[in-house]
Amino acid sequence: MTIYKTNKICTDFQTSKKLKKLGFAVNTIFVYFKKELKVYTKSCHLTQEEINKLIAAYTLEQILKMLPKIIKQKECTLSLRFKLHEAEGESYIEYSNPYFNKYKYRTDIIADENLATTAARLLIKLIEEKK
């Protein structure tokens, strides 16, 4: 059985904090408690005050479920796609349409950043633009 380190599969602390500030909330067992990533269950016996201070951390799967598969624009529809070609020096997640380059939401993948955090940064960009 493979055991993964949660910091390799969950959004980082700063990104998770920003998602919470924007009101993003999905049920997850991964949380930051005093800036440390933990698995939260009801048997943790935290006070309500401590529970309110928890910051949810999300996996790539949870973020992808929240990202729209398509975004409708005036002239076109944008589709979510990943490009992970590190050999070419480019790796990113973006919404794009091959015929309308002016409509594009792109988030580059940063070295040593997991894909959950990268996808979350794209989600944050979309949420902030709607406000």
Helices and strands as residue ranges (DSSP letters): H 6-9, H 13-21, E 30-33, E 36-39, G 42-44, H 48-53, E 55-56, H 60-66, E 70-72, E 77-85, G 86-88, E 90-96, E 105-108, H 115-130
